[in-house]
Structure formats: C-alpha cells, structure tokens
Amino acid sequence: MQVVPELDTGGVEQTVLDVSAAILKAGGRSIVATKGGRLVDSLRKAGATVVLMPVHSKNPFTQLKNYSALRNLIRREKVDIVHVRSRAPAMAAIGAARAEKIRSVATYHGIYNARSGLKRWYNSQMTRADMTIANSDYTRDHILKTYSHALPERVISIPRGVDLLRFDPEGFDVRKIMKLDEAWGTGDNDTRNRFLLAARLTRWKGQVLIIEAANLLKQQGTTDFLILIAGDDQGRTEYRAELEKLIDTHSLQDQVKLVGHVSDMPSAYSMCHFALAPSLDPEAFGRTAVEPQAMQRPPLAAAHGATVETVADGVTGWLVKPGDANAWAEAMKTAMALSDEQRFDMGVAGRTHVKAHFSLDVMCERTLDVYRALLILTSRKYNSRANINRHEE
C-alpha cells in the first residue's frame, strides 16, 4: 500500500503511478491511500485500489483517526508493506504498519528544511520506516548528515525513473503537438528557439529568474527566442499575477508566455528545442532536467543539488550558476548558437545518458527488490525496534 497526500501532478504523484503499475505487472495488488486528485482515475483504470482518506492532514486529531483507519485498512486488505511518500502520512502510516507487524518503507522525495526542533522532529518521521529510499545520492547524503539515527544500510539511493516509452522522441503525435500549438498561440511559422520551463508556479522554481534573463537578452538585442512557462499555480494566484506583471513591465509578451498546466509533457518537449530547470533551491532529483534529455532536448539546469548527477555539463546539457540572471542569459545564448547538428548530437547523448542511468524499469525493479527484501524479513519474527537497537549498539 502506497500512502501519498494527494494525486494531482508532480514527480511524487507520477512515481506512485509508475510503481503501482510495476506492482500489478509483477502479480501483486496495488493499494493507494490518498486525499484524492486528478490522477485517481488513471490509477483505478490501471487496476489499483484507491482509498480516499485525509492522509494529507497534519491535524493531531485527524492523524489519530488516520492511524486507526490505516490499521483497519491493513487488516481488511491484508497489506504486506506500507510505502509512505510524505511526512504527514508517515506519522500515522508507519505507526500503523508497526502496530500491525508489517514492514514499512518511506521515500524521501525532497530536501526538508528545519528551523525548529519541532520541524526537525516532523521531518524525521520519514526516517522511521524499516527502509528509507532516497531519490538521489544528494538526498541520501542529506539524510545521513541530518539524522544521526539513520543507519547507512537502511538508506538506499534509487533515482527517479523516466518512462522511455512515453518519453520517446520518435513517438510524437503531430495532432497532439498541433493542439498544444493552438492552445498556446504558437504556430508553424514561428521559427524562434523555444525554451520550455515546466514546473509548478512557485518562487523557488525560478520563473522570475528566467524572466529577468529574458529581459537581459532583449536588452542585448537578442530576441530570437520564445520561453514557454508551463505549470499550475496551485492556488498561488498572487505569484502568477506577479509573473504576468513582470512580463508586462519588461514588454516581454512576445518572448515569454505562461501556458498553464500541461499533462502531455512529451508533446510539450517535442515542440521545443531546449528545456529550462532554474530552481533556486537544490532539487532532490529534478525530473524536469531528466525528462527533456529522454526526449533529446538539452536542458539548462541549475548547478546544485541532484541536477549535477543527472546533467553532464556540455555533453547532455548545461549546468548554470543558480540564481544568476546574467549567467542564465549567457547560457541561453550559448544554446541558441548551436547548429541543428550540434543540438541533435547533444540530444542523442542525453537520451543515451538517461537510458543508462535513469530509466523507469531500473527504478521500479530496484523498488520491488526493496519490497522483496522486506517480505523476507516479515517471514521471520517481527522485531523492527530490536533490529535497530542492535545496529545502534
């Protein structure tokens, strides 16, 4: 059973779908406990059982109810393993698994900052499972440095995987691309260099930085580009309004477009030449630097966090100084200066890189291996705390 706060959009949510499909393919049952979201129907159509409950809530009283509800669900559905994917559900789900004497695993999908002892305790819930999966070496190092109780042998790095069948540069659908062209107001006659920045609209994802870089390019006389900022504001209407105002202030309406949520990312990458991943804070993994490589679209990514693991600088894309608009403007100029042949060669190198290190099959198989190992442990006498204490001694 996977437990995830909601199922709208994002890397965590997509991983839930991917692992669920792998479980079903391997002959298992996939159960997902979640608040809900736009991806619920996709899960159910694929054969998973979805149970709606407020696992996203941090309210102590709701947590107690969730704890009891999850224990009942584990017994009723004969769950073997509980896999939590966020801090709030971890508080109830890991305890419920332990109470029912089954194994638990938690995937650390992000770098959680802590400015107080209470927040540090809250974050540490993700390390209380029998096994913790880090979505990159960067994340694993962070866990081991932050939590002294985290045992190296119980923290494993399994990078996020990309579905190479879905993200296939040769598998594009012209009709879908034309549909996006129409929705976005772009067209076949627009031959400018297209950059896609795909991320939810939140400040740390760097949309403001890229608009400032676009303004610098325009001031320098470079206007042969179009930046498409794709992402849901998820209720952050004030931030979206700020972006729109910034575009107007710099008179960048012809160079920068906010195109909203996009579900068909392969088509979105197909209609662009490059991708932008300018996160101001380090990414724990950063799929928007990996997915475009799978589509043979070189990414420009901030040179910190896990992106230094996923992008080969100057080979499959470019690593750019975080937060520096001048550096991003120069990097974009470097990208636009490539010949079609050079860009194609870099794209081919990117897909080869992803196929070797970040494929969906590898991620799913390694996750299933963790489940298999925990099932072997379950066949013995359950004593999670005793095992931990033995290691600590």
Stockholm file with secondary structure:
# STOCKHOLM 1.0

chainA/1-393         MQVVPELDTGGVEQTVLDVSAAILKAGGRSIVATKGGRLVDSLRKAGATVVLMPVHSKNPFTQLKNYSALRNLIRREKVDIVHVRSRAPAMAAIGAARAEKIRSVATYHGIYNARSGLKRWYNSQMTRADMTIANSDYTRDHILKTYSHALPERVISIPRGVDLLRFDPEGFDVRKIMKLDEAWGTGDNDTRNRFLLAARLTRWKGQVLIIEAANLLKQQGTTDFLILIAGDDQGRTEYRAELEKLIDTHSLQDQVKLVGHVSDMPSAYSMCHFALAPSLDPEAFGRTAVEPQAMQRPPLAAAHGATVETVADGVTGWLVKPGDANAWAEAMKTAMALSDEQRFDMGVAGRTHVKAHFSLDVMCERTLDVYRALLILTSRKYNSRANINRHEE
#=GR chainA/1-393 SS CEECSCCSSSHHHHHHHHHHHHHHHTTCCCEEEESCCTTHHHHHHHTCEEEECCTTCCCHHHHHHHHHHHHHHHHHHTCCEEEECSHHHHHHHHHHHHHTTCEEEEEECSCCCCSSHHHHHHHGGGGCSSEEEESSHHHHHHHHHHCTTCCGGGEEECCCCBCTTTSCTTCCCHHHHHHHHHHHTCCTTCCSEEEEEESCSCGGGCHHHHHHHHHHHHHTTCCCEEEEEECCCTTCHHHHHHHHHHHHHTTCTTTEEEEECCSCHHHHHHTCSEEEECCSSCBSSCGGGTHHHHTTCCEEEESSBTHHHHCCBTTTBEEECTTCHHHHHHHHHHHHTSCHHHHHHHHHHHHHHHHHHCBHHHHHHHHHHHHHHHHHHHTSCCCHHHHHHHHHC
#=GC SS_cons         CEECSCCSSSHHHHHHHHHHHHHHHTTCCCEEEESCCTTHHHHHHHTCEEEECCTTCCCHHHHHHHHHHHHHHHHHHTCCEEEECSHHHHHHHHHHHHHTTCEEEEEECSCCCCSSHHHHHHHGGGGCSSEEEESSHHHHHHHHHHCTTCCGGGEEECCCCBCTTTSCTTCCCHHHHHHHHHHHTCCTTCCSEEEEEESCSCGGGCHHHHHHHHHHHHHTTCCCEEEEEECCCTTCHHHHHHHHHHHHHTTCTTTEEEEECCSCHHHHHHTCSEEEECCSSCBSSCGGGTHHHHTTCCEEEESSBTHHHHCCBTTTBEEECTTCHHHHHHHHHHHHTSCHHHHHHHHHHHHHHHHHHCBHHHHHHHHHHHHHHHHHHHTSCCCHHHHHHHHHC
//
